[in-house]
Amino acid sequence: ARPRETQPPGAIVLDARCCVAESNAPQIDAVDAVVATLRLLGETLPHVPVIVLSEQGDIDTEQCVLDAGAADFIAKPAWPSVLQARMRCVRVSRASLRTRRRQRP
C-alpha cells in the first residue's frame, strides 16, 4: 500500500504559553520561545501561516513576533470569532499571493 499523503495545515495557531512549556527551559522568555518555534516552522512548513496568541500584548512583543515571521498576532484573551476571522483573512491573503505569483510572466 502507498503511504497516505498528508496535506499541510491551512494555518497554525501558536500559543506562546505552550512554546515555553514545551521548551523544558523555565528560564526561557516566552517571546524567545515563540521566535525559535517560528524559525523551526518556517524551515519545515514555509508556506503555512502562523498566528501567535500571547498574554503579552505590548507593541514590542507584537512587533518582535511579526518580524520573526508570524502572519498575525492576537493578544489574549482572544474571542473565538475573532480568531476564526483572522484565520480566514490569513488564508485568503496567502491564497491571493500564491495566485498572483502564478500569474507573473
N, C-alpha and C positions, 0 to 999 in steps of 0.2 A: 504494500500500500504506500502511496505517495504521502509524504508529510504534508499536513494541512498548512496552507499559507495563512499567515496572520496579517491582518491589516494594522498599521499603527493607529493609535487613538486619534480622534479629531482634535482633541485638546487635552491638556493636563492641568489639573488644579493642584497646586503645590502649597501645602500648609507649612509655614515657617516653623511652627512648633514641632511638626513631625520630622523636619530635617535635623533639628537639634537632638531630638530623642533617638533618631537612628544613627547619629554620628558617634555615639558612645564616648563623647568627649564633653563632659559637663562644662568645661571652661570655654567652649567654642561659642561665639556670638551667633545669634540667630541669622543675622544678615550674612555673615561669612559662610554659614552652613547653606543658606539658600543660594548664594553665589556659586559655591562649589557644586551644588546639585544642578544648577542651571548649566554650568560648564559641561558636566557629565551628560546631561540630557541633550545639550547642543551637539555633542560628539556622537551620541548614539541615535538620537531622533531629531535631526536638524530641522525637519520641516513641520514638526509638531509644536504648535504654540503652547506656551506655559503661562498660566495665570497664577500669580502668587497671592496667597492670603496671609496677612500678618497682623498681629496685635500691635506692632509698632507702626503707627500711621503717620509718622512725621515725614516731611518732604525729603529729608536726606536719605531715609530708608527707601522711600519710593523711587527716588532718582537712581540710587545705587542698584536696586533690583532691576529697574528698567534698562539701565546701562549694561547690566550683566546679561541681558537677553530675554527678559520676561516680556511677553506680549502685553500683559496688563498687570495691574496691582490693585488689590482691594484690601482696605483696612477693615479689620474686624470691629464690631460684629457686622457680618455681611448678610443681607437678606437673600434668601434662595432665589427669588425672582430677579434680583439684580445680578447675581452670579450667572443665572441662565441667560440673561440678556447680554451680558458681557461675553459669555462663551459664544453665543450666536454671532455677535459682532466680530470677534476674533476669527472665527471660522469663515465668515463671509469675506472678511478682509483678506485672509490668506488665499482663499479660492480665487478672488478677484486678481490678486497679484500673480498667481500661477497662470491664469488665463491671459493676462497682459504679457507675461514672459513668453508664452507660446505664440502669441500673435506678432511678436517682433520679427522683422525680416532678417 
